[in-house]
Structure formats: structure tokens, C-alpha cells
Amino acid sequence: MKILIIGGVAGGATAAARLRRLSEENEIIIFEKGEYVSFANCGLPYHIGGIIVERSKLILHTPASLKTRFNLDVRIFNEVLKINKEDKTIEVQNLITKEIYTESYDKLLLSPGAEPFKPNIPGINSDKIMTLRNVADMDRIIAKTKNLKNIAVVGGGFIGLEVAENLVKKGLNLVVIELGSQIMGPVDYEFAKMMQHHAAAKNLDILVNTGVEAFEDKNNKIELKLNNGKTILADAVIFAIGVKPENALAKTAGLTLGVTGGIEVNEFMQTSDPAIYAVGDAVEVSHYINQAKVLIPLAWPANRQGRIVADNITRGNKISYKGTLGTSIIKFFDLTLATTGLNEKLLKRYAIPYQTVTVTRPNHASYYPEATNIILKMNFGKSGIIYGAQALGQEGVDKRIDVIATAIKGNLTIYDLQEIEIAYAPPYNSAKDPVNILGYVAENMLKDDVRFINYDQLEDYLSSENAILVDVRTKTEFENGAIPNAINMDVDTFRENLAFFDKNRKYVIYCQIGLRGYLAQRILRNHNIYSVNLNGGYALWKPVNS
């Protein structure tokens, strides 16, 4: 069998290696229009910042090494111009010799990836504007920024923030410009705000609700004209507002595109032509939770899809791709932010009823030195189904999100989270892991043992219910910062002050992170006094209100 693969990196290279492991007989050719067929694209920002010192570490395989180890015919600087699906051929141009030639195939795999989105903004083609997709882009950014001082990053997603962080560490002045109301679109607003506050503490300026209307070269600098009437003068710009699927080849060949613009594939990763498969950032996938059609350009799905395609080509269509959960993570200075599944914004968009719980717990036993807090949020349904989770902290964030992602894939519920038996010793954990706590609190909510309102519901609730706001922290904590119009009453004095509470009124209780608020609420509940607890406490309310 003759198998042609268009594009390498995660999806194409993974499929090629697996195809060879399954059979020595197949002829396998990879076409890559760039110089590098197998590289660690997620590591590019960290070489820019000097964290990954050796550039060669990012090059996973070369054409020579793939030939030696897997007997693959890898043709770099060869761009596929056209797919002729009727006669099962492709037209290819050698970008060095300019020769155009034809190759036939029995099976074809498309793995072209996604390209940086560049809207039609005046001045967008300035040579002072750079994007980051591949090794050549990385080299250009390093060379261009070597003797510069002021850099503007347009886009506050993964790539934009990772590049910004690494350039800040190199001593450059950075500003991140984000058109949306928040950075990091895959997470909810409160987590984005906490990241933004952290950026400010690290001397990284972030402007949200700010768009670029035009770029203009001014001598050796570039001016960004913003939608608020202001301008920014920078030495260079990193443009990172997102990516779009490279679908041109598929579209021209008459393959079906999905509603998102990605290449439409079935469960076996076949396109509308049974002889042509597609994987990676170029394809439209179903979200694992609700099967909505989405684009989720991440490395794990591309790798998984590449392996599946290799098996299906070799052994017949037997393995299905079950959808993408969207589990992702970012290191941002000394914080880590991670997410999996559906966030609140998506749940609202899809009109899925849900509840949310946020807990703050140390990453290991609080009495063991250097414990730091993890803020962990989970969205779930009335049946106990887990829709998604987000976490922010310094240590242990990845562990908790990975556990929840595994729970979702295993069809576990919030009740099962309580049953997960974690590895415990004081340097690593508490006897009750934060994931266990999420399960306990979620169960309390479903059983109506605790009632929560979220930070964005507080003002309306106080007004509509004529409720009284009670801060149950210590007097010192209260004096160091509190929600306006709150009354301070330490939870440890509640029982001796029950006469203060009117059974005909409603109360909103809050503490620093929610635990003391829960205890205070239970005291009131046991005395038939109605109250709700502020989800996440003052620690969650403050960043989104400042």
C-alpha cells in the first residue's frame, strides 16, 4: 500500500511512525513544505526565553533519522499544491528546484495543522510583525528581538502569554493587547482576572477590551492604533490572536468542511472521501461532553488521532475517536492554570443547566513547609455528571485537573470523586485531596445541605432579597479588606450572637475561601435562619471586583 502524508509534527509524524511499526511493506511518504518535519512546537516559547537552552532539543526527528529508524521517505521543502481525489494523485512542488511532480496514493492523510489568524488590518504585513508557528518563526523572533526593548503582543491566549512571559524574563518591556473582555478564553472570567493581576505583579501590562485598528511603520518602530483612540509605539509586534485550520487543500479538492471551517471527519477520522483521512488542528471534532462541533488545536488530540488513523488504514476502520475534552494547561511565571471540559461560558452558550462549586485548598498538608493554595472550580449537573473543571495555583494544579479529566473520561460523577483514593503523605497531599473536597461540596449542594451564590450574583441577590451581608472572618481580616456594606461577625462567635439574626430575613455569608462560611451557614441552618454562602469567598470576589 502507498500512503502519502501531508504535514508532519504531532499528527502526521505520529501516524507515519505507527504505520511503519504495524507494517514493513507499506510505502510511506511525508510531504512538508517547511524545513522541519518533527519538532516540539509547544516548546518554542521557552527557547525564545532561554529556558530551553539548546535549540537542537526541539528537533525531535530529521528526515535522515526518520529514514534510518522508520524507513520513511520524508520530503521537506515540498509543498502539495493540489489533491486529485478522482484519480488518487497529488501535485507537489519542490520549493528548492521549483519542479512540479505527481505522486499517486492508495491512502492519503492530511495533517496540515492550523495557521495563525491574521485579519485584514491596515499595516498587518509589516516586517516588524511576527507570528509563532514553527521553528523558523521562533528563530525570527529571537533574531528580531535581540536588541529591542519594547514589544507588543496582540492576543492573550496560550501563545501570546507564553511568549510575553518569556520575553519579560529576558528583560524586555511587554504589553499584551486583548480584544475580548478577558485573557485565556478557555477559562472563566474570575480565573482570567486572577491571571491578569498576577501579570501586573510581574510587570507585564495587559489591556483587555482593546483592539488594534491599524499598524503603521514609523522609522525603526511600529505604531499600533487602538480602538480606544490611543496609540502604542513598539519596536516589534508578536501577533497571536488565534489560529484557523489550514483547509485550502481540502476545500479545493472538494472535501466536505464542517460548520467551524475545519475538515469534516467521521469517527474513524475519514474525510468525505473514504481514501483520505485527516487529523490534528485542521479537523473539526466533536466535544467529548456534548458532541458539539468544535476546533480544539491541542497536541494530545493530534497525537491520538494520528495513532488511530494508522491503525484504521492498516487494519480497517475499527478504532473510533471519541471526541476532544480540551484538557489544557499553561505555566505563567510562577502560576499554573489548567482546565478541562466545558467552562461556564460554554455551558451557557449550549443552554446546559449546571451548578458550580469553587474550593481553595493547599497543594499538600498545610502544616508541611511551603504549602500553597490551589483554587479549584468544577461545573456539574443535577445528576452528578461532571462537565468540567479549572484550577489555578503554584504547585499540584496539573495533578488535580488530570484526575478530573480522567474521571470525566471514565464517566464518573461527583459522588465518585469522594471515592478516589489518593496517595497521601504530608509533603504531597492532605488526607482529603482537593478533588475529594469538590465531590463532598458538590454533594452538599445537590442535597441542599449548603446553598451558594456566585460572585456575579451577589449584588442582585442582596438587592432583590433585601439580604444582609455578613463577613464571618476575624476582625483583623475584615479591617484589611472586605466587601462593601458587610457586617463583621467572627464565625466563632455565632452561637453566642444568634439573637442578632432575624428569621424573617435572608443572609449572605462569606469568609476568605468558603470553609468558614459553610460552617457559619450550617449553624444558622440548624437554627432555622436562611442564608447562602458566597462561592469561593472573598479571595474569589476581590480580583474580579478590582
C-alpha positions as CSV (number, residue, x, y, z in Angstrom):
1,M,0.0,0.0,0.0
2,K,1.2,3.5,-0.8
3,I,0.4,6.1,1.9
4,L,1.0,9.8,1.5
5,I,1.0,12.1,4.4
6,I,0.7,15.9,4.0
7,G,2.3,17.6,7.1
8,G,4.3,16.2,9.9
9,V,4.7,17.3,13.6
10,A,2.2,15.7,16.0
11,G,-0.5,14.1,13.8
12,G,1.4,13.3,10.6
13,A,4.7,12.1,12.2
14,T,2.9,10.1,14.8
15,A,0.8,8.4,12.1
16,A,3.8,7.7,10.0
17,A,5.8,6.1,12.8
18,R,2.8,3.9,13.8
19,L,2.2,2.9,10.2
20,R,5.7,1.6,10.0
21,R,5.5,-0.2,13.3
22,L,2.4,-2.0,12.0
23,S,3.9,-3.0,8.6
24,E,7.2,-3.0,6.9
25,E,5.6,-3.4,3.5
26,N,3.8,-0.1,3.1
27,E,5.4,2.8,1.1
28,I,5.1,5.9,3.3
29,I,6.0,9.4,2.1
30,I,5.7,12.6,4.2
31,F,5.5,16.0,2.5
32,E,6.5,19.0,4.5
33,K,6.7,22.5,2.9
34,G,9.0,23.7,5.7
35,E,12.4,22.6,6.9
36,Y,11.3,20.7,10.0
37,V,9.0,17.7,9.9
38,S,9.1,16.7,13.6
39,F,9.6,19.3,16.3
40,A,8.3,20.3,19.7
41,N,6.1,23.3,18.8
42,C,4.9,23.7,22.3
43,G,8.5,24.3,23.4
44,L,9.1,27.2,21.0
45,P,8.3,30.0,23.5
46,Y,10.7,28.5,26.1
47,H,13.7,28.6,23.7
48,I,12.8,32.2,23.0
49,G,13.0,32.9,26.7
50,G,16.2,30.8,27.1
51,I,14.6,28.3,29.4
52,I,15.3,25.6,26.9
53,V,18.9,26.5,26.1
54,E,19.7,24.1,23.3
55,R,17.8,24.7,20.1
56,S,18.5,21.1,19.0
57,K,16.4,19.7,21.8
58,L,13.3,21.0,20.0
59,I,14.1,19.0,16.8
60,L,12.7,15.5,17.6
61,H,13.5,13.9,14.2
62,T,15.1,14.9,10.9
63,P,14.4,13.3,7.5
64,A,17.6,11.3,7.9
65,S,16.7,10.0,11.3
66,L,13.1,9.1,10.2
67,K,14.6,7.3,7.2
68,T,17.1,5.4,9.4
69,R,14.7,4.4,12.2
70,F,11.4,4.0,10.3
71,N,12.3,3.8,6.7
72,L,10.1,6.8,5.9
73,D,10.6,8.9,2.7
74,V,10.4,12.5,4.1
75,R,10.5,15.3,1.6
76,I,11.0,18.7,3.2
77,F,10.6,21.9,1.3
78,N,8.0,20.1,-0.8
79,E,4.6,21.8,-0.9
80,V,1.5,19.9,-2.0
81,L,-0.4,22.1,-4.4
82,K,-3.4,20.0,-5.3
83,I,-5.3,16.8,-4.5
84,N,-6.9,15.0,-7.4
85,K,-9.1,12.6,-5.4
86,E,-10.7,11.1,-8.5
87,D,-7.5,9.6,-9.8
88,K,-5.9,9.4,-6.4
89,T,-2.9,11.6,-7.1
90,I,-1.4,14.8,-5.6
91,E,0.6,17.6,-7.3
92,V,3.7,18.6,-5.4
93,Q,6.2,21.4,-5.9
94,N,9.8,21.1,-4.8
95,L,10.4,24.6,-3.3
96,I,14.1,24.4,-3.9
97,T,14.2,23.3,-7.6
98,K,10.7,24.6,-8.4
99,E,9.9,21.3,-10.0
100,I,6.3,20.2,-10.0
101,Y,5.6,16.5,-10.0
102,T,2.8,14.0,-9.3
103,E,2.5,11.2,-6.8
104,S,-0.2,8.5,-6.6
105,Y,-1.6,7.1,-3.4
106,D,-3.8,4.3,-2.1
107,K,-4.5,6.2,1.2
108,L,-3.9,9.9,1.9
109,L,-3.6,11.6,5.3
110,L,-4.0,15.3,5.7
111,S,-2.1,16.8,8.7
112,P,-1.6,20.4,7.6
113,G,-2.3,21.9,11.0
114,A,-3.5,25.4,11.6
115,E,-2.1,28.8,10.6
116,P,-2.0,32.0,12.6
117,F,-5.1,34.1,12.1
118,K,-4.2,37.4,10.5
119,P,-7.2,39.7,9.9
120,N,-7.2,42.3,7.2
121,I,-5.9,45.2,9.3
122,P,-4.0,48.1,7.7
123,G,-0.3,47.5,8.1
124,I,-0.6,43.9,9.0
125,N,2.1,42.9,6.6
126,S,4.8,45.0,8.2
127,D,8.1,43.1,8.7
128,K,8.0,44.2,12.3
129,I,5.0,41.9,12.9
130,M,5.8,38.3,13.7
131,T,3.8,35.1,14.4
132,L,4.9,31.9,16.1
133,R,4.0,28.6,14.5
134,N,7.2,26.8,13.7
135,V,11.0,26.7,14.2
136,A,11.6,29.3,11.5
137,D,9.2,31.7,13.2
138,M,11.0,31.1,16.5
139,D,14.4,31.9,15.0
140,R,13.0,35.1,13.5
141,I,11.6,36.3,16.8
142,I,14.9,35.6,18.6
143,A,16.8,37.4,15.9
144,K,14.4,40.3,15.6
145,T,14.1,40.9,19.4
146,K,17.7,40.5,20.3
147,N,18.5,44.2,20.6
148,L,14.9,45.5,21.1
149,K,13.3,46.8,24.3
150,N,9.5,47.3,23.8
151,I,7.4,44.5,22.4
152,A,3.6,44.5,21.9
153,V,1.8,41.1,21.9
154,V,-1.6,41.1,20.2
155,G,-3.6,38.3,21.7
156,G,-4.0,37.0,25.2
157,G,-4.2,33.3,24.6
158,F,-1.7,30.5,25.2
159,I,0.9,31.5,22.7
160,G,0.6,35.2,23.4
161,L,1.0,34.8,27.2
162,E,3.8,32.2,26.9
163,V,5.8,34.5,24.5
164,A,5.1,37.5,26.7
165,E,6.3,35.8,29.9
166,N,9.5,34.6,28.2
167,L,10.3,38.0,26.8
168,V,9.7,39.6,30.1
169,K,12.2,37.2,31.7
170,K,14.7,38.4,29.1
171,G,14.3,41.9,30.4
172,L,12.1,43.3,27.6
173,N,9.1,45.6,28.2
174,L,5.9,43.9,27.2
175,V,2.3,44.9,26.7
176,V,-0.4,42.3,25.8
177,I,-3.4,43.6,23.9
178,E,-6.6,41.5,24.0
179,L,-9.8,42.4,22.2
180,G,-12.0,40.3,24.4
181,S,-13.1,41.1,27.9
182,Q,-10.6,38.6,29.3
183,I,-7.3,36.8,28.5
184,M,-7.3,33.0,28.3
185,G,-10.6,32.3,26.6
186,P,-10.8,28.6,27.7
187,V,-11.3,29.6,31.3
188,D,-13.9,31.6,33.1
189,Y,-13.7,35.3,33.9
190,E,-12.6,35.0,37.5
191,F,-9.6,32.9,36.6
192,A,-8.6,35.2,33.8
193,K,-8.8,38.2,36.2
194,M,-6.5,36.4,38.7
195,M,-4.0,35.8,35.9
196,Q,-4.2,39.4,34.9
197,H,-3.5,40.6,38.5
198,H,-0.5,38.2,38.6
199,A,0.8,39.6,35.3
200,A,0.7,43.1,36.8
201,A,2.8,42.0,39.7
202,K,5.3,40.7,37.2
203,N,5.5,44.0,35.3
204,L,3.5,42.6,32.4
205,D,0.9,45.1,31.2
206,I,-2.3,43.6,29.9
207,L,-5.0,45.6,28.1
208,V,-8.4,43.9,27.7
209,N,-11.4,45.2,25.7
210,T,-8.7,46.7,23.4
211,G,-8.3,46.1,19.7
212,V,-5.8,47.1,17.1
213,E,-7.3,49.1,14.2
214,A,-4.1,49.7,12.2
215,F,-0.3,49.3,12.3
216,E,2.0,51.9,10.9
217,D,5.8,51.7,10.5
218,K,7.5,54.8,11.9
219,N,11.2,54.7,11.1
220,N,12.6,51.7,13.1
221,K,9.4,51.3,15.2
222,I,5.8,50.4,14.7
223,E,2.8,52.2,15.9
224,L,-0.4,50.4,17.0
225,K,-3.6,52.4,16.6
226,L,-6.1,51.1,19.2
227,N,-9.9,51.1,19.1
228,N,-10.0,53.4,22.2
229,G,-8.3,56.2,20.3
230,K,-4.9,55.6,21.9
231,T,-1.7,54.5,20.3
232,I,1.2,52.3,21.4
233,L,4.7,52.7,19.9
234,A,6.7,49.4,19.9
235,D,9.9,48.0,18.4
236,A,8.1,44.9,17.2
237,V,4.8,43.1,17.4
238,I,4.0,39.4,18.1
239,F,0.7,38.7,16.6
240,A,-1.1,35.8,18.3
241,I,-4.9,36.2,18.2
242,G,-5.5,32.6,17.4
243,V,-5.3,30.1,14.6
244,K,-7.5,28.8,11.9
245,P,-7.5,25.4,10.2
246,E,-5.4,25.0,7.1
247,N,-8.2,23.8,4.9
248,A,-7.3,25.2,1.5
249,L,-6.2,21.8,0.0
250,A,-9.2,20.0,1.3
251,K,-11.6,22.7,0.1
252,T,-10.1,22.8,-3.4
253,A,-10.2,19.0,-3.6
254,G,-13.9,19.1,-2.8
255,L,-13.7,17.5,0.6
256,T,-16.5,18.5,3.0
257,L,-15.7,21.2,5.6
258,G,-17.5,21.4,8.9
259,V,-19.5,24.2,10.4
260,T,-16.4,25.5,12.1
261,G,-14.3,25.6,8.9
262,G,-12.3,22.5,9.9
263,I,-12.2,19.5,7.7
264,E,-15.1,17.2,8.4
265,V,-14.2,13.7,9.5
266,N,-16.2,10.7,10.7
267,E,-15.5,8.7,13.9
268,F,-12.6,6.9,12.1
269,M,-11.0,10.2,11.0
270,Q,-12.1,9.7,7.4
271,T,-13.0,12.7,5.3
272,S,-15.9,12.7,2.9
273,D,-13.6,10.7,0.6
274,P,-13.0,7.3,2.2
275,A,-9.4,7.1,0.8
276,I,-8.5,10.4,2.6
277,Y,-8.1,10.8,6.3
278,A,-7.4,14.0,8.3
279,V,-6.0,14.7,11.8
280,G,-4.9,17.5,14.0
281,D,-5.6,21.2,14.2
282,A,-7.1,21.2,10.7
283,V,-10.0,18.9,11.6
284,E,-13.4,19.6,13.2
285,V,-14.0,17.4,16.1
286,S,-16.9,16.6,18.5
287,H,-16.6,17.9,22.0
288,Y,-16.4,14.9,24.4
289,I,-19.1,16.3,26.8
290,N,-21.9,17.2,24.5
291,Q,-20.8,16.3,20.9
292,A,-20.9,19.9,19.7
293,K,-18.7,20.6,16.7
294,V,-15.6,22.4,17.7
295,L,-12.0,23.3,16.8
296,I,-9.6,22.4,19.6
297,P,-6.0,22.8,18.4
298,L,-4.0,20.8,21.0
299,A,-1.2,18.3,20.9
300,W,-2.9,15.3,22.7
301,P,-5.8,15.1,20.2
302,A,-3.4,15.3,17.2
303,N,-1.2,12.5,18.6
304,R,-4.2,10.3,19.5
305,Q,-5.8,10.9,16.1
306,G,-2.5,10.1,14.3
307,R,-2.3,6.7,16.0
308,I,-5.9,5.9,15.3
309,V,-5.6,6.6,11.6
310,A,-2.5,4.4,11.3
311,D,-4.4,1.5,12.9
312,N,-7.5,2.2,10.7
313,I,-5.5,2.4,7.5
314,T,-3.6,-0.8,8.3
315,R,-6.3,-2.9,9.9
316,G,-9.5,-1.5,8.7
317,N,-11.8,1.1,10.4
318,K,-12.1,-0.4,13.9
319,I,-11.0,2.4,16.3
320,S,-13.2,5.4,16.9
321,Y,-12.0,8.8,18.0
322,K,-14.4,9.6,20.9
323,G,-14.1,13.4,20.9
324,T,-11.9,16.0,22.5
325,L,-12.2,17.1,26.1
326,G,-9.9,20.1,25.7
327,T,-7.7,19.5,28.7
328,S,-5.0,22.2,28.6
329,I,-2.5,23.9,30.9
330,I,-0.3,26.9,30.9
331,K,2.7,28.0,33.0
332,F,2.5,31.7,33.7
333,F,5.5,33.0,35.7
334,D,5.2,31.1,39.0
335,L,1.5,30.2,38.5
336,T,-0.1,27.3,36.7
337,L,-3.6,27.5,35.1
338,A,-5.3,24.4,33.8
339,T,-8.7,23.5,32.5
340,T,-10.7,20.5,31.2
341,G,-14.2,20.1,29.8
342,L,-16.8,22.8,29.5
343,N,-16.5,26.1,31.3
344,E,-19.4,28.3,32.4
345,K,-19.4,30.4,29.2
346,L,-19.8,27.3,27.0
347,L,-22.4,25.7,29.3
348,K,-24.5,28.9,29.0
349,R,-23.9,29.0,25.2
350,Y,-25.1,25.4,24.8
351,A,-28.0,26.0,27.3
352,I,-26.9,23.2,29.6
353,P,-28.2,23.6,33.1
354,Y,-25.4,23.3,35.6
355,Q,-24.1,24.2,39.1
356,T,-20.7,25.3,40.0
357,V,-18.5,24.9,43.1
358,T,-15.2,26.5,43.9
359,V,-12.9,25.4,46.7
360,T,-9.5,26.7,47.8
361,R,-7.2,24.1,49.4
362,P,-3.4,23.8,50.0
363,N,-1.5,21.6,47.5
364,H,-0.2,19.5,50.3
365,A,-0.7,19.3,54.1
366,S,-0.9,22.9,55.3
367,Y,1.5,22.2,58.2
368,Y,4.2,20.9,55.9
369,P,6.5,23.7,54.8
370,E,5.8,25.7,51.6
371,A,2.2,24.8,51.1
372,T,0.5,27.0,48.5
373,N,-3.2,27.2,47.7
374,I,-5.0,25.8,44.7
375,I,-8.2,27.4,43.6
376,L,-10.3,24.6,42.0
377,K,-13.6,25.0,40.3
378,M,-16.0,22.4,39.0
379,N,-19.1,22.6,36.9
380,F,-21.6,19.8,37.2
381,G,-25.2,18.8,36.6
382,K,-28.1,17.7,38.9
383,S,-27.5,14.1,38.2
384,G,-23.9,14.5,39.4
385,I,-22.4,14.5,35.9
386,I,-19.1,16.4,35.7
387,Y,-19.0,18.9,32.9
388,G,-15.6,20.5,33.5
389,A,-13.1,22.0,35.9
390,Q,-10.5,24.7,36.2
391,A,-7.6,25.2,38.6
392,L,-5.1,27.9,39.5
393,G,-2.1,27.7,41.8
394,Q,1.6,27.2,42.1
395,E,2.0,23.5,42.7
396,G,-0.2,20.5,42.1
397,V,-2.6,22.1,39.6
398,D,-1.8,19.6,36.9
399,K,-2.4,16.6,39.2
400,R,-5.9,17.7,40.1
401,I,-7.1,18.6,36.6
402,D,-5.7,15.4,35.3
403,V,-7.6,13.4,37.9
404,I,-10.9,15.2,37.0
405,A,-10.2,14.8,33.2
406,T,-9.7,11.1,33.9
407,A,-12.9,11.0,35.9
408,I,-14.9,12.6,33.1
409,K,-13.4,10.1,30.5
410,G,-14.3,7.3,33.0
411,N,-17.9,8.5,33.3
412,L,-17.5,9.1,37.0
413,T,-19.8,11.5,38.9
414,I,-19.3,14.0,41.7
415,Y,-20.1,11.2,44.1
416,D,-17.2,9.1,42.7
417,L,-14.8,12.0,43.3
418,Q,-15.3,11.3,47.0
419,E,-14.2,7.7,46.5
420,I,-10.9,8.4,44.7
421,E,-8.2,7.1,46.9
422,I,-5.3,9.5,46.6
423,A,-1.7,8.9,47.6
424,Y,-1.2,10.8,50.9
425,A,1.8,11.9,52.8
426,P,2.3,15.4,54.1
427,P,4.8,16.5,51.5
428,Y,2.4,15.5,48.7
429,N,-1.2,15.9,49.8
430,S,-3.7,16.2,52.5
431,A,-5.7,13.2,53.7
432,K,-8.6,14.7,51.8
433,D,-7.5,15.8,48.4
434,P,-9.0,19.0,46.9
435,V,-10.7,16.7,44.3
436,N,-12.3,14.8,47.2
437,I,-13.4,18.1,48.7
438,L,-15.0,19.1,45.4
439,G,-17.1,15.9,45.5
440,Y,-18.2,16.5,49.1
441,V,-19.2,20.1,48.5
442,A,-21.0,19.2,45.2
443,E,-23.0,16.5,47.0
444,N,-23.8,19.0,49.8
445,M,-25.2,21.4,47.1
446,L,-27.3,18.7,45.4
447,K,-28.7,17.6,48.8
448,D,-29.3,21.3,49.7
449,D,-27.0,21.0,52.7
450,V,-25.3,24.1,51.5
451,R,-26.6,27.0,49.4
452,F,-24.2,29.0,47.2
453,I,-24.4,32.1,45.2
454,N,-21.6,33.2,42.8
455,Y,-19.7,36.4,42.8
456,D,-21.6,37.7,39.8
457,Q,-24.9,37.1,41.5
458,L,-24.1,38.8,44.8
459,E,-25.3,42.4,44.0
460,D,-28.6,41.3,42.5
461,Y,-29.2,38.9,45.4
462,L,-28.6,41.4,48.1
463,S,-30.9,43.9,46.3
464,S,-33.8,41.5,45.3
465,E,-33.9,39.6,48.6
466,N,-33.2,42.6,50.9
467,A,-30.5,40.3,52.3
468,I,-27.8,41.2,54.9
469,L,-24.2,40.6,54.1
470,V,-22.1,39.0,56.9
471,D,-18.3,38.7,56.9
472,V,-17.5,35.8,59.2
473,R,-13.7,36.3,59.2
474,T,-11.7,37.8,62.1
475,K,-11.8,41.5,62.8
476,T,-8.3,41.9,61.6
477,E,-9.1,40.2,58.3
478,F,-12.2,42.3,57.9
479,E,-10.3,45.6,58.5
480,N,-7.7,44.6,55.9
481,G,-10.3,44.5,53.2
482,A,-14.0,43.5,52.9
483,I,-17.0,43.6,50.6
484,P,-18.8,46.9,50.9
485,N,-21.7,47.1,53.3
486,A,-20.8,43.8,55.1
487,I,-21.3,43.3,58.8
488,N,-18.4,41.6,60.6
489,M,-19.1,38.7,62.9
490,D,-16.5,36.1,63.5
491,V,-17.9,32.6,62.9
492,D,-16.5,31.5,66.3
493,T,-19.0,34.0,68.0
494,F,-22.1,32.9,66.0
495,R,-23.7,30.8,68.7
496,E,-23.5,33.5,71.3
497,N,-24.9,36.0,68.9
498,L,-27.9,34.1,67.4
499,A,-30.2,36.8,68.8
500,F,-28.8,39.1,66.1
501,F,-30.3,37.1,63.3
502,D,-33.9,37.7,62.2
503,K,-35.6,34.5,61.0
504,N,-37.7,36.6,58.6
505,R,-34.6,37.9,56.8
506,K,-32.1,36.3,54.5
507,Y,-28.3,36.5,54.9
508,V,-25.3,36.2,52.6
509,I,-22.4,34.7,54.4
510,Y,-18.8,34.9,53.3
511,C,-15.3,34.2,54.6
512,Q,-11.9,34.1,52.9
513,I,-12.3,31.0,50.8
514,G,-15.7,29.5,51.7
515,L,-15.0,27.0,54.5
516,R,-15.8,29.2,57.5
517,G,-18.8,30.5,55.6
518,Y,-20.1,26.9,55.2
519,L,-19.7,26.3,59.0
520,A,-21.5,29.6,59.7
521,Q,-24.3,28.7,57.3
522,R,-24.7,25.3,59.0
523,I,-25.1,27.0,62.4
524,L,-27.7,29.3,61.0
525,R,-29.5,26.5,59.1
526,N,-29.7,24.4,62.3
527,H,-31.5,27.3,63.9
528,N,-33.9,27.8,61.0
529,I,-32.2,31.0,59.8
530,Y,-32.0,31.3,56.0
531,S,-28.6,32.0,54.5
532,V,-26.5,31.5,51.4
533,N,-22.7,31.2,51.1
534,L,-20.6,33.2,48.7
535,N,-18.9,30.6,46.4
536,G,-15.1,30.9,46.7
537,G,-15.3,33.6,49.4
538,Y,-13.6,37.0,49.5
539,A,-10.5,35.6,47.8
540,L,-12.5,35.0,44.6
541,W,-14.7,38.1,44.9
542,K,-11.8,40.6,45.3
543,P,-9.9,40.0,42.0
544,V,-13.0,40.3,39.8
545,N,-14.0,43.5,41.5
546,S,-10.7,45.3,41.3
